[in-house]
Amino acid sequence: MTGLGVFLRARPIGADEFRAMVFRRILVIRQHNQMGDMMLAVPALRAIRQSYPDSSIGVVSSTLNRGVLINSPYVDRVFTYDKTRPASAVEMLQRIRKEQYDLAIVLHTVSFSFTSVMLAVLSGARVRIGSTSRALGDALTGSYLNMTLPLPDETTLARLNEAEHNLFPLRAVGITTDDIAPLLVPGDQ
């Protein structure tokens, strides 16, 4: 187990226990700067909204990707993580903690993000899930997340587009959609 994981250890839960839980406030963490990847994460957000239609959904986004999400029908709040201003992380986490999220979902498919996992831990969410840190060892995510979601094997991954890649781990807990089209809703914000 990694250093901080000793102190922040999450109680492991299984898929059946997860499916039986009720989540009223869901935080999705996808704070990377790749705009195309954020567009292709929209189907995952749609799946979360369809699976939990009465829940409030917040998303942690980079400054660059805020515009992709701000008018999305799948998102109620956007928290901007401005990596150029370190103090903004503290301000953002204070706003997130006030929301008292029940569930934090870490969406990382391109590469494992320890920052995203730490944002989930520091969010105060009672349940934290996210993809495996397979390349770094599963013990890393197992320390901080209540459930580590699978990623596709290399053969399956080669056949998936990025939207399906984002959905793959969520499907393991029943969060899914048949509509993998990205959606961008223009607005004046």
C-alpha positions as CSV (number, residue, x, y, z in Angstrom):
1,M,0.0,0.0,0.0
2,T,1.3,3.5,-0.8
3,G,2.2,6.1,1.8
4,L,-0.9,8.3,1.9
5,G,-3.1,5.2,1.3
6,V,-2.4,4.0,4.8
7,F,-4.2,7.1,6.2
8,L,-6.8,7.6,3.4
9,R,-7.7,3.9,3.0
10,A,-11.1,3.4,1.3
11,R,-13.3,0.5,2.4
12,P,-13.5,-1.8,-0.6
13,I,-17.0,-2.5,-2.0
14,G,-18.3,-4.8,-4.7
15,A,-20.4,-4.1,-7.7
16,D,-23.6,-5.5,-6.1
17,E,-23.1,-3.3,-3.0
18,F,-22.5,-0.4,-5.3
19,R,-25.6,-1.0,-7.4
20,A,-27.7,-1.1,-4.2
21,M,-26.5,2.3,-3.0
22,V,-28.4,5.5,-3.6
23,F,-26.5,8.5,-4.8
24,R,-28.1,12.0,-4.8
25,R,-24.9,14.0,-5.5
26,I,-22.3,12.7,-8.0
27,L,-19.0,14.3,-8.7
28,V,-17.1,13.3,-11.9
29,I,-13.5,14.1,-12.1
30,R,-12.0,14.6,-15.6
31,Q,-9.6,17.5,-15.1
32,H,-7.2,16.8,-18.0
33,N,-6.7,19.4,-20.8
34,Q,-7.5,17.3,-23.9
35,M,-10.7,18.9,-25.3
36,G,-11.3,16.0,-27.8
37,D,-11.2,13.5,-24.9
38,M,-13.6,15.6,-22.9
39,M,-16.0,15.7,-25.9
40,L,-15.8,11.9,-26.0
41,A,-16.4,11.7,-22.2
42,V,-19.8,13.3,-22.8
43,P,-21.4,9.8,-23.4
44,A,-20.1,8.7,-20.0
45,L,-21.8,11.8,-18.5
46,R,-25.0,10.9,-20.4
47,A,-24.8,7.4,-19.0
48,I,-24.4,8.7,-15.4
49,R,-27.4,11.1,-15.9
50,Q,-29.5,8.2,-17.4
51,S,-28.5,5.9,-14.5
52,Y,-29.2,8.5,-11.8
53,P,-31.7,10.9,-13.4
54,D,-32.7,12.6,-10.1
55,S,-29.1,13.2,-8.9
56,S,-27.1,16.4,-9.0
57,I,-24.0,15.9,-11.1
58,G,-20.9,18.1,-10.8
59,V,-17.8,17.8,-13.0
60,V,-14.2,18.8,-12.2
61,S,-12.9,20.2,-15.5
62,S,-9.8,22.0,-16.7
63,T,-10.2,25.7,-17.7
64,L,-9.8,24.7,-21.3
65,N,-12.8,22.2,-21.2
66,R,-15.2,24.2,-19.1
67,G,-17.0,25.4,-22.3
68,V,-17.6,21.8,-23.3
69,L,-19.6,21.2,-20.2
70,I,-21.2,24.5,-19.1
71,N,-24.5,24.1,-20.9
72,S,-24.6,20.3,-21.0
73,P,-27.9,18.7,-20.0
74,Y,-25.9,16.0,-18.2
75,V,-24.1,18.4,-15.8
76,D,-25.5,20.6,-13.1
77,R,-22.2,22.1,-11.9
78,V,-18.8,22.6,-13.3
79,F,-15.8,23.1,-11.0
80,T,-12.8,24.5,-12.9
81,Y,-9.4,23.2,-12.0
82,D,-6.9,25.9,-13.1
83,K,-3.5,24.3,-13.0
84,T,-1.8,27.7,-13.6
85,R,-3.1,28.9,-10.2
86,P,-2.3,26.5,-7.4
87,A,-4.5,28.4,-5.0
88,S,-7.5,27.7,-7.2
89,A,-7.3,24.0,-6.3
90,V,-8.0,24.9,-2.6
91,E,-10.8,27.2,-3.5
92,M,-12.3,24.6,-5.8
93,L,-12.1,21.9,-3.2
94,Q,-13.8,24.1,-0.6
95,R,-16.7,24.6,-3.1
96,I,-16.9,20.8,-3.8
97,R,-16.8,19.9,-0.1
98,K,-19.8,22.2,0.5
99,E,-21.8,20.2,-2.0
100,Q,-21.4,17.0,0.1
101,Y,-21.1,14.5,-2.8
102,D,-22.1,10.9,-2.2
103,L,-20.1,9.5,-5.1
104,A,-16.9,10.6,-6.8
105,I,-16.2,9.0,-10.2
106,V,-12.7,9.4,-11.6
107,L,-12.8,9.2,-15.4
108,H,-9.3,8.5,-16.6
109,T,-8.7,6.3,-19.6
110,V,-5.7,7.8,-21.5
111,S,-3.4,7.6,-18.5
112,F,-3.7,7.2,-14.8
113,S,-4.0,10.5,-12.9
114,F,-2.9,10.5,-9.3
115,T,-4.1,14.2,-9.1
116,S,-7.6,13.0,-10.1
117,V,-7.7,10.3,-7.5
118,M,-6.5,12.8,-4.8
119,L,-9.3,15.2,-5.9
120,A,-11.8,12.4,-5.4
121,V,-10.4,11.6,-1.9
122,L,-10.3,15.3,-0.9
123,S,-13.8,15.9,-2.2
124,G,-15.2,14.1,0.9
125,A,-17.4,11.8,-1.2
126,R,-18.4,8.8,0.8
127,V,-17.9,6.5,-2.2
128,R,-15.0,6.8,-4.7
129,I,-14.7,4.7,-7.8
130,G,-12.4,4.9,-10.8
131,S,-10.3,2.8,-13.3
132,T,-7.4,0.7,-12.3
133,S,-3.9,2.0,-12.1
134,R,-2.9,-1.3,-13.8
135,A,0.3,0.2,-15.2
136,L,1.4,1.4,-11.7
137,G,-0.1,-1.6,-9.8
138,D,-3.7,-2.0,-8.6
139,A,-2.7,-1.4,-5.0
140,L,-2.5,2.3,-5.8
141,T,-6.2,2.8,-6.7
142,G,-7.2,0.1,-4.2
143,S,-5.8,2.3,-1.5
144,Y,-7.8,5.4,-2.3
145,L,-10.9,4.1,-4.2
146,N,-13.7,2.0,-2.8
147,M,-13.9,0.2,-6.1
148,T,-11.4,-0.1,-8.9
149,L,-13.1,-0.4,-12.2
150,P,-11.7,-2.5,-15.1
151,L,-10.1,-1.2,-18.2
152,P,-10.3,-3.1,-21.5
153,D,-7.5,-5.5,-22.4
154,E,-5.3,-4.4,-25.3
155,T,-7.2,-6.4,-27.9
156,T,-10.6,-4.9,-26.9
157,L,-9.0,-1.5,-26.5
158,A,-7.8,-1.5,-30.1
159,R,-11.4,-1.9,-31.3
160,L,-13.0,0.8,-29.1
161,N,-13.4,4.4,-29.9
162,E,-12.7,6.8,-27.1
163,A,-16.4,7.3,-26.1
164,E,-16.7,3.5,-25.6
165,H,-13.4,3.5,-23.8
166,N,-14.8,6.0,-21.3
167,L,-17.9,3.9,-20.8
168,F,-16.1,0.6,-20.5
169,P,-15.3,0.9,-16.7
170,L,-18.7,2.4,-15.9
171,R,-20.5,-0.5,-17.5
172,A,-19.0,-2.8,-14.8
173,V,-21.3,-1.2,-12.3
174,G,-24.3,-0.9,-14.6
175,I,-23.8,2.7,-15.7
176,T,-24.3,2.7,-19.4
177,T,-26.0,4.2,-22.5
178,D,-26.5,3.2,-26.1
179,D,-26.0,6.8,-27.3
180,I,-22.3,7.4,-27.7
181,A,-22.6,10.7,-29.7
182,P,-20.8,13.7,-28.2
183,L,-22.8,16.8,-27.5
184,L,-21.8,20.4,-27.3
185,V,-24.4,22.9,-26.3
186,P,-23.4,26.5,-27.2
187,G,-24.3,29.3,-24.9
188,D,-23.3,32.7,-23.8
189,Q,-21.3,31.7,-20.7
